[in-house]
Amino acid sequence: MNLFDLIVLLIIVITSVLFWRFRSMAEIANSHLTDYCERQNLQLLSVARSKTKLGSYRGKLDIHCEFTFEFSGNGEDSYSGVLSMVGSKILDLYTPAYRVH
């Protein structure tokens, strides 16, 4: 095994770990948004990761993600909200004023 093989192996491992981490964050965000919409009597329409960056939070290096989601309060109108996360921790959930039944 030469240096090139080790670098390729390292790239594969890092890519796999990042993919696993992004999927975990997406599942946590989707679960939280589903629960939030059920509690608020909203219909969750879609969820998508809109921003991703590497940064520090409280002295720890972690992944920062923003998820944009669409929801409806009356079944006819669509609104967009934003969920911010660092790692598996939810930092903020923003929803604009929306119309209900």
QUIFENKA-V428217 format. One line per field, one symbol per residue. ss: DSSP state (h for helix, s for strand, l for the rest). psi: psi as a letter, one per 30 degrees, with the letter a starting at -180 (. if undefined). burial: b if it has 24 or more other ideal C-beta (glycine too) atoms within 12 Angstrom, else e. Layout:
ss = ???
psi = ???
burial = ???
This chain:
ss = llhhhhhhhhhhhhhhhhhhhhhhhhhhhhhhhhhhhhhlllsssssssssssssssllsssssssssssssllllllssssssssllsssssssllllll
psi = kaeeeeeeeeeeeeeeeeeeeeeeeeeeeeeeeeeeeeeghljkelkkkfkklkakjhgkklkkkkkklklkfgfelklklkkkljbgkkekjkklklkl.
burial = eeeeeeeeeeeeeeeeeeeebbeebbebbbebbeebbeeeebbbeebebeeeeeeeeeeeeebbbbbbbbbbbeeeeebebbbbbbbeebeebebeebeee
